[in-house]
Amino acid sequence: MVENTELNKLYDRKKIAQYWLLGVVLITYCSLQINRYSILINIDYSLHEVISALANLMWLIPIFSIVYIILTAKYLFKRGLKQRPSIVLLIRDLIILIAVCGISGMIVYYLGEVSTSGVIKIEGKIVENDQYYVVINEKKIKVTSNEFHLIDKSQEYMGSYVWNQFTPDKGKLTRIGY
């Protein structure tokens, strides 16, 4: 009976660490998305800044991951590997693990975004599968149909585009003008 109570305490700690990990990952992801798309900037700039600051919680993700892994290992060692957990618990843990890994991967990908602004020279124009692109600094930059037809090859424009360090050969035009 004493061992069962200790096992339940370990399980509860593991579950709490799991939910904290999921919560920190979701808060970080949501704050990065709000910051990325400037959703609240026109409504209340102070609120936008506070929510953007929550993205700093991303530094807690490795700590909570290590705590969760240690508590899970202790729980499994104490329970013994012969005893099978219920299928509901396995599915819940698997869904949370997939969510944490997937969202953490997206967070890392978003942290690689770079915005380039200034004088941009159009090196070429490409049409592929009804998608329009211009070539700037050897990067294939996605543009709208309207922008594609208004932009002249070998011209210089004031503008900006966003690209990612993980996919450096492509990006998206955010602004262009003379």
Salt bridges, closest charged atoms under 4 A:
GLU6 OE2 - LYS78 NZ 3.09
ASP93 OD2 - LYS14 NZ 3.21
ASP93 OD1 - ARG92 NH2 3.26
GLU113 OE2 - ARG36 NH2 2.41
GLU128 OE1 - LYS140 NZ 2.88
